[in-house]
Amino acid sequence: MDRGLQTSFVFLILTMLLLLEPACHMRPAQFSALSCSTSENTDLPALDMNQTAEIRILFQGINETFVDELLIAEELPDSCTQFCSESSINWSLDYSFSFTDFPDEVALELSSNSHEIDGLLYLNSTLLDERMNDLSVIPARGYLLSFICLPSFLNNHSWFYVDQEPELLLGRIDFFDDSVTKVWECTSKFGGLSRAIFFDISSIVYNGITKSALTATAIDLLKSSIPEMFRDLLGAEESEMIEADRQMYENYNIDVLVLTESECSPCFEGLTQSFLSLMPWTTWDLSIRYHELDAEVRSLLSSRTLSPYGPLNYTWQCPNGTKESILSDSNVVWDWRETDPINEYLSGKLQDYFPGTNLGDKSKIHVAMLIMPENTTFAGVAGMGAGLCLFSHGIVIMGVHRSVVNEMGEVGSIYLTNLLRHEIGHWLSLSHHASLGTIFAKTLCSMSALCSDFCSYCRDARARMSYLSYFNLTRSLLMESESVSDSLLADFIQSTESFYNWDYTVAIQSLMNIHNQIEQSTLTLIVWQVLTGSLIVSVLAFVVFVMVRKRKIKEVDF
């Protein structure tokens, strides 16, 4: 081969390598914006982790002469910190006080929508929250803490909360052995449906209370409630859950495997909708499969079963007065630790039960639900059962009494769905709320009560941490880019403004769009580079072919 052909072949090979090498090694961050207008990326703003929250303290129906505002302001914290140290937001708390009459129209509507049960008038907590929202008393960038004294014609009252099937739940009483539970009953201190907590102090006001006593009561209630509003995620409590804090998945799949010895079909109506409400920037799918209890599981459950045990008695009284009961004379011993034999076994069978599981992908939520044998309860809990989220092991474990699925009908499905929703809430790094007591308000949330949704404080906490994760990733991608389009830079800055304005869903979706545009730009460049390279290689190959052809013709002629 002469020198001309050798040069052509070498040129052809080098051209192919040069064109294909960037396409093979290009990272998503290394893209050139397709827009002609570009800006330097050295001035991308960092996120300001020092934020201010407006805390409005509202007294409705309470005369200001009974409240010492200055003393309350002195006693309350002027700042708080949210999340673990690496991602902590430092909040300055800006308090304001206001006094108004309790709105007559709201009082009348509460009265007309009340229910009298056992001689007591129960008012609708959801209705109160909705009307306060309508009156725009909740700060746009903060929280409302409202002390209310209702008009005297509503003095003998309590509160209820039912967000699903009120005809089945309102007035229902559950008896867990000797413990009586009214899942619909709400305390006089409640909140979380919106960014507000309500303290109904009507009874103590009408019974006569001094200024100092009312002020002291207000201070105690406020001090216990403010930390609940600025909730930590589980990463602040357990280092292994920091990964759960920072998860950034767009698409989740809940894969429930029901392990049962006979036909049993649990229903989880409305489960995915609650997570869409919690994280509106995500999508959720639910699948349910069934697997017969194998010999190993049967043997393990048998070895952990105490019989006779109890008996455990779960009885429920329906609103119409009828009663039904579930008795259990055996119990499967189980606790909430990773080292429990049942938990260890099910975690070890993850790949068998859920083939192809990738522990690094936590968007796949694997749920192993054990349906107990007849007349057998789980973890010594009369009635429902129990659950545990093992995030680091990639599995949620639940043990359920068979009768909850087969005999309790719609209410059984509601209870079962709430249990699973609660455990998946832990998967998303949500923690329990403070225990009920004299100074704690009841948070209306799946992490603490029978609710079909998560509270505003959980939604805010999850959204803030998700935004921080998306922000850090997106900013890194943009900083590593050689150029950034003006439109992307404007969207990035606008997302921070939305974050500062507490419009968290819009802020996160803006960053997700930027990230998708970066990936699309990178893909476009790779495709363009490959196509251009292929065209050039084809042309060069044709040129070489022609040169070889001409040389052969010359040799034949010679």
C-alpha positions in Angstrom: 0.0 0.0 0.0 1.5 3.4 -1.0 1.9 6.3 1.4 -1.3 8.0 0.2 -3.5 5.1 1.1 -1.7 4.6 4.4 -2.3 8.2 5.3 -6.0 7.9 4.4 -6.5 4.8 6.5 -4.8 6.4 9.5 -6.8 9.6 9.1 -10.0 7.5 8.9 -9.2 5.6 12.1 -8.2 8.7 14.1 -11.4 10.5 12.9 -13.6 7.7 14.2 -11.9 7.6 17.6 -12.1 11.4 18.0 -15.7 11.5 17.1 -16.9 8.5 19.2 -14.7 9.2 22.3 -16.7 12.2 23.6 -20.0 10.4 23.0 -18.8 7.4 25.0 -17.5 9.4 28.0 -19.8 12.5 28.1 -21.4 13.1 31.4 -24.8 14.7 31.7 -23.3 17.8 33.1 -21.0 18.3 30.0 -23.5 19.8 27.6 -23.6 22.9 25.5 -27.0 24.7 25.7 -28.8 24.7 22.4 -29.8 28.3 22.9 -27.6 30.8 21.1 -27.7 33.1 24.1 -25.5 31.9 27.0 -24.3 33.1 30.3 -21.3 32.4 32.4 -22.2 29.9 35.2 -19.8 31.1 37.8 -22.4 33.2 39.6 -25.0 30.5 40.2 -26.5 31.4 43.6 -26.2 29.1 46.5 -29.3 28.4 48.5 -29.8 30.6 51.6 -30.2 28.2 54.4 -31.2 31.0 56.8 -35.0 31.5 56.4 -37.7 33.4 58.2 -41.1 31.9 59.1 -44.1 34.0 60.0 -45.8 32.7 63.1 -49.2 34.2 63.6 -50.7 33.8 67.0 -54.4 34.5 66.8 -56.9 34.8 69.6 -60.5 34.4 68.5 -63.3 35.2 70.9 -60.7 36.0 73.7 -60.3 39.5 75.0 -56.8 40.8 74.8 -56.9 41.9 78.4 -56.6 38.2 79.4 -53.3 37.7 77.5 -49.8 38.9 78.3 -48.4 39.2 74.8 -45.0 40.5 76.0 -44.5 37.5 78.3 -45.5 35.0 75.6 -43.0 36.6 73.2 -40.2 36.5 75.8 -40.9 32.8 76.5 -41.1 31.5 72.9 -38.0 30.5 71.0 -36.8 33.1 68.4 -35.3 30.4 66.1 -35.2 26.7 65.4 -33.2 24.3 63.2 -34.7 21.7 60.8 -33.0 18.6 59.5 -29.6 17.1 60.2 -26.5 19.3 60.2 -25.5 18.6 56.6 -28.8 19.9 55.3 -30.1 22.0 58.1 -32.3 25.0 57.6 -32.0 27.7 60.2 -35.4 29.4 60.9 -35.9 32.8 62.4 -39.4 32.9 63.9 -41.2 36.2 63.3 -44.2 36.3 65.8 -47.3 38.4 65.4 -50.3 38.6 67.7 -53.9 39.5 66.7 -57.3 39.4 68.4 -60.7 39.0 66.7 -64.2 37.8 67.5 -64.9 34.3 66.6 -66.8 34.6 63.2 -70.5 34.1 63.8 -71.0 32.5 60.4 -68.4 29.9 61.2 -70.0 29.1 64.6 -73.4 28.7 62.9 -72.0 26.4 60.3 -70.2 24.3 62.9 -73.5 24.0 64.8 -75.5 23.0 61.7 -72.9 20.3 60.7 -72.4 18.9 64.2 -73.3 15.4 65.5 -74.7 14.7 68.9 -73.3 11.5 70.4 -74.0 10.3 74.0 -75.3 13.8 74.9 -72.3 15.6 73.6 -72.2 17.9 70.6 -69.3 17.0 68.3 -68.0 19.7 65.9 -66.3 19.1 62.6 -62.5 19.9 62.9 -62.1 19.7 59.1 -64.8 22.3 58.6 -63.1 24.7 61.0 -59.8 24.3 59.2 -61.5 25.0 55.8 -63.2 28.1 57.0 -60.0 29.5 58.5 -58.4 29.0 55.1 -61.3 30.8 53.5 -60.7 33.7 55.8 -57.0 33.9 54.8 -55.8 34.1 58.4 -53.0 31.6 57.7 -49.7 33.3 56.7 -48.4 32.6 53.2 -44.9 31.9 54.5 -45.6 30.5 57.9 -48.0 28.9 60.3 -51.0 29.8 62.3 -51.5 29.0 66.0 -55.1 29.9 66.9 -56.7 30.0 70.4 -60.4 29.9 70.1 -63.3 30.4 72.4 -66.6 29.5 70.8 -69.9 31.3 71.4 -71.8 30.1 74.5 -74.5 28.2 72.6 -71.7 25.8 71.5 -70.1 25.5 75.0 -70.9 21.8 75.7 -69.0 20.4 72.8 -66.1 18.3 71.6 -64.6 17.7 68.1 -64.5 14.9 65.6 -62.3 14.1 62.6 -63.4 11.7 59.8 -62.1 12.1 56.3 -63.4 8.8 54.9 -66.6 6.8 55.2 -68.2 8.9 58.0 -71.3 6.8 58.1 -69.1 3.8 59.0 -66.6 5.5 61.4 -68.4 8.4 63.1 -69.7 7.0 66.4 -67.8 3.7 66.1 -66.1 2.3 69.2 -63.2 -0.1 69.1 -62.4 -2.2 72.1 -58.9 -3.6 72.2 -59.2 -6.0 75.2 -60.0 -3.4 77.9 -58.8 -0.4 75.9 -61.5 1.8 74.4 -60.7 3.7 71.2 -62.8 6.2 69.2 -60.7 6.7 66.1 -62.9 9.6 65.0 -62.7 11.6 68.2 -60.5 14.6 68.2 -59.0 16.5 71.2 -59.6 20.1 71.8 -56.1 20.8 70.4 -55.6 19.7 66.8 -54.1 20.7 63.5 -52.1 19.7 60.5 -54.8 19.7 57.8 -53.4 23.0 56.7 -50.5 25.1 58.1 -52.4 25.7 61.4 -53.0 24.4 64.9 -56.2 25.2 66.8 -56.5 25.3 70.6 -60.1 25.3 71.8 -59.9 26.8 75.2 -63.6 27.6 75.5 -64.1 25.5 78.6 -61.4 27.1 80.7 -62.5 30.6 79.5 -66.1 30.0 80.5 -65.1 28.4 83.8 -63.1 31.5 84.7 -59.4 31.9 84.3 -56.9 34.6 85.3 -54.7 36.5 82.9 -51.6 34.8 84.3 -53.1 31.3 84.1 -54.3 31.8 80.5 -51.0 33.2 79.5 -49.1 30.3 81.1 -51.4 27.8 79.3 -50.8 29.6 76.0 -47.0 29.5 76.5 -47.0 25.7 77.2 -49.2 24.9 74.2 -47.1 27.1 71.9 -43.8 25.7 73.1 -44.9 22.1 72.4 -46.5 22.9 69.1 -43.8 24.9 67.3 -41.3 22.1 67.0 -44.0 19.9 65.5 -44.4 22.4 62.7 -40.7 22.4 61.8 -40.4 18.6 61.6 -37.2 16.7 61.1 -37.0 13.7 58.8 -35.6 10.4 60.1 -32.1 11.2 59.0 -31.8 13.6 61.9 -32.5 10.6 64.3 -30.8 7.7 62.5 -27.7 8.2 60.3 -28.7 5.2 58.1 -31.9 7.1 57.1 -30.0 10.0 55.6 -30.3 8.2 52.3 -34.1 8.2 52.8 -34.0 11.9 53.4 -32.3 12.6 50.1 -34.2 10.3 47.8 -35.1 11.9 44.5 -37.3 9.5 42.6 -40.0 10.6 40.2 -41.7 7.2 39.8 -42.5 4.9 42.8 -43.9 1.4 42.7 -45.4 -0.3 45.7 -45.1 -4.1 45.3 -47.2 -5.9 47.9 -46.7 -9.7 48.3 -49.4 -11.2 50.4 -48.2 -14.4 52.1 -51.2 -16.4 53.1 -52.3 -20.0 53.6 -55.8 -19.6 52.2 -57.7 -17.1 50.0 -57.4 -13.6 51.3 -57.7 -10.4 49.2 -56.7 -7.1 51.0 -57.8 -3.8 49.4 -55.7 -0.6 49.6 -58.1 1.9 48.2 -56.8 5.5 48.0 -53.3 4.5 49.0 -51.4 5.9 46.1 -53.5 9.1 46.1 -52.2 10.0 49.6 -48.6 9.8 48.3 -49.4 12.0 45.3 -50.8 14.5 47.8 -47.6 14.3 49.9 -45.2 14.5 46.9 -47.1 16.0 43.9 -44.0 15.9 41.7 -44.0 12.0 41.8 -46.1 9.2 40.3 -47.2 6.1 42.1 -48.2 2.6 41.1 -49.5 -0.3 43.2 -49.3 -4.0 42.5 -50.6 -6.9 44.7 -49.4 -10.5 44.3 -50.2 -13.6 46.3 -47.9 -16.4 47.5 -48.8 -19.4 49.6 -47.0 -19.7 52.9 -44.2 -22.1 52.2 -43.0 -24.7 54.6 -40.1 -22.6 56.0 -42.4 -19.7 56.8 -45.0 -22.0 58.4 -42.3 -23.6 60.5 -40.9 -20.2 61.6 -44.3 -18.8 62.5 -45.1 -22.0 64.4 -41.8 -21.7 66.4 -42.7 -18.1 67.3 -46.3 -18.8 68.3 -47.5 -18.9 71.9 -50.7 -20.9 72.5 -52.8 -20.6 74.5 -52.3 -16.9 74.7 -54.8 -14.4 76.1 -57.4 -14.8 74.7 -57.1 -11.4 73.0 -60.4 -9.8 72.3 -61.0 -7.2 69.7 -64.6 -5.9 69.6 -66.1 -3.1 67.6 -69.4 -1.4 68.2 -70.9 0.1 65.0 -72.7 3.4 65.0 -76.1 1.6 64.9 -75.2 -0.1 68.2 -74.4 -3.6 66.9 -71.3 -5.4 68.1 -68.9 -7.8 66.5 -65.8 -9.5 68.0 -62.6 -11.3 66.9 -61.0 -13.6 69.4 -57.4 -14.9 69.2 -56.1 -17.6 71.4 -52.6 -17.7 69.8 -50.0 -15.0 69.2 -46.9 -14.8 67.0 -44.1 -13.2 69.0 -42.6 -10.4 67.0 -40.8 -7.1 67.8 -39.8 -4.0 65.9 -36.1 -4.8 65.6 -34.1 -5.9 62.6 -32.8 -8.8 64.5 -36.2 -10.4 65.0 -36.1 -13.9 63.4 -39.1 -13.2 61.2 -37.7 -9.9 60.0 -34.3 -11.5 59.3 -35.9 -14.4 57.4 -38.1 -12.1 55.2 -35.2 -9.7 54.5 -33.1 -12.7 53.5 -35.8 -13.9 51.1 -36.0 -10.5 49.4 -34.6 -11.8 46.1 -36.7 -14.9 46.1 -40.0 -13.0 46.8 -39.1 -10.0 44.7 -36.9 -11.2 41.8 -34.5 -8.7 40.3 -34.5 -6.4 43.4 -31.8 -3.7 43.3 -31.2 -2.5 46.9 -29.8 0.7 45.5 -33.2 1.6 43.9 -35.5 2.6 46.7 -38.2 3.7 44.3 -39.3 0.1 44.4 -41.1 -0.5 47.8 -41.3 -4.2 48.6 -44.0 -5.1 51.1 -44.2 -8.6 52.6 -47.6 -8.9 54.3 -48.1 -12.0 56.5 -51.7 -13.0 56.9 -51.9 -14.9 60.2 -53.4 -18.4 60.5 -56.9 -18.6 61.9 -57.4 -17.4 65.5 -53.8 -16.1 65.6 -52.8 -12.5 66.2 -49.4 -10.8 65.5 -47.1 -9.1 68.0 -49.7 -9.3 70.8 -51.9 -6.7 69.2 -55.6 -7.4 69.5 -57.2 -6.7 66.2 -55.2 -5.2 63.4 -51.6 -6.3 63.6 -48.3 -4.4 63.2 -45.8 -3.3 60.6 -42.1 -2.3 60.3 -40.2 -0.3 57.6 -36.7 -1.7 57.0 -35.5 0.9 54.5 -31.9 -0.1 54.4 -32.9 -3.8 53.8 -35.4 -2.8 51.1 -38.5 -4.2 52.6 -41.6 -3.3 54.6 -43.0 -6.1 56.8 -46.5 -6.4 58.1 -48.4 -9.0 60.1 -52.2 -8.9 59.9 -55.0 -10.9 61.6 -57.0 -12.7 58.9 -60.3 -11.4 60.1 -59.3 -7.8 59.4 -59.3 -8.7 55.7 -62.1 -11.2 55.6 -64.6 -10.1 58.2 -64.3 -6.3 58.8 -65.3 -5.2 55.3 -64.7 -1.5 54.4 -63.5 -0.5 57.8 -60.9 -3.3 57.7 -59.6 -2.0 54.4 -59.4 1.5 55.8 -57.5 0.3 58.9 -55.2 -1.9 56.8 -54.5 0.9 54.2 -53.7 3.3 57.1 -51.2 0.8 58.5 -49.4 0.4 55.2 -49.5 4.1 54.5 -47.9 4.8 57.8 -45.0 2.3 57.2 -44.4 3.7 53.7 -44.4 7.1 55.3 -41.3 5.9 57.2 -39.8 4.8 53.9 -40.1 8.4 52.8 -38.3 9.4 56.0 -41.3 10.7 57.8 -41.2 10.3 61.6 -43.8 9.9 64.3 -45.5 12.9 65.8 -45.3 13.8 69.4 -47.4 11.8 71.8 -50.8 13.0 72.9 -50.9 14.7 76.3 -52.1 17.8 78.1 -49.7 20.1 76.2 -49.6 18.3 72.8 -52.0 19.0 70.0 -53.3 16.0 68.0 -51.8 16.1 64.5 -54.3 14.9 61.9 -51.8 12.8 59.9 -51.2 9.2 58.8 -48.1 9.3 61.0 -50.2 9.6 64.2 -53.9 9.0 63.5 -56.4 7.2 61.3 -56.1 9.6 58.3 -56.1 9.1 54.6 -53.5 11.9 54.1 -50.4 13.3 55.6 -50.3 16.6 57.5 -49.0 19.9 56.2 -45.9 19.7 58.4 -44.9 16.3 56.9 -45.6 17.6 53.4 -43.5 20.7 54.1 -40.6 18.7 55.6 -40.6 16.2 52.7 -40.8 18.9 50.1 -38.0 21.0 51.6 -35.6 18.1 51.8 -36.5 17.0 48.3 -35.9 20.5 47.0 -32.5 20.6 48.7 -31.5 17.4 47.1 -32.6 18.5 43.6 -31.1 21.9 44.1 -27.6 20.5 44.9 -27.7 18.1 42.0 -29.0 20.7 39.5 -26.6 23.4 40.6 -23.6 20.9 40.3 -24.7 20.0 36.7 -25.0 23.7 35.7 -21.7 24.6 37.4 -19.9 21.9 35.5 -21.3 23.0 32.2 -19.3 25.1 29.8 -22.2 27.4 29.2 -25.8 27.7 30.4 -28.7 29.1 28.5 -30.3 32.2 29.8 -33.6 30.5 30.1 -32.2 27.7 32.2 -30.5 30.1 34.5 -33.7 32.1 34.8 -35.6 29.0 35.7 -33.0 28.0 38.2 -33.2 31.3 40.0 -37.0 31.3 39.8 -37.0 28.0 41.5 -35.2 29.4 44.5 -37.7 32.3 44.7 -40.5 29.7 44.7 -38.7 27.9 47.5 -38.3 31.0 49.6 -42.1 31.7 49.0 -43.0 28.3 50.3 -44.3 27.2 46.9 -42.4 24.0 47.2 -44.1 21.9 44.5 -43.5 24.6 41.8 -39.9 24.9 43.0 -39.1 21.2 42.8 -40.8 20.8 39.4 -38.8 23.7 38.0 -35.5 21.9 39.0 -36.8 18.7 37.6 -37.5 20.4 34.3 -34.0 21.8 34.2 -32.5 18.4 34.9 -34.6 16.9 32.1 -33.5 19.6 29.7 -29.9 18.9 30.6 -30.3 15.2 29.9 -32.2 15.9 26.7 -29.4 18.4 25.5 -26.8 15.8 26.3 -28.7 13.1 24.4 -29.2 15.4 21.5 -25.5 16.2 21.3 -24.5 12.5 21.5 -26.9 11.7 18.7 -25.8 14.6 16.6 -22.1 13.7 17.2 -22.7 10.0 16.3 -24.7 10.9 13.2 -22.1 13.5 12.1 -19.3 11.1 12.8 -21.0 8.3 10.8 -21.5 10.6 7.9 -17.8 11.7 7.9 -16.6 8.1 8.3 -18.9 7.1 5.4 -17.5 9.8 3.2 -13.9 9.0 4.1 -14.5 5.3 3.5 -15.9 6.1 0.1 -12.9 8.2 -0.7 -10.5 5.4 0.3 -12.6 3.0 -1.7 -12.3 5.2 -4.8 -8.6 5.6 -4.3 -8.1 1.9 -3.9 -10.3 1.3 -7.0 -8.3 3.7 -9.1 -5.0 2.2 -8.0 -6.2 -1.3 -9.0 -7.3 0.0 -12.4 -3.9 1.6 -12.9 -2.2 -1.6 -12.0 -4.3 -3.6 -14.4 -3.6 -1.1 -17.2 0.1 -1.2 -16.4 
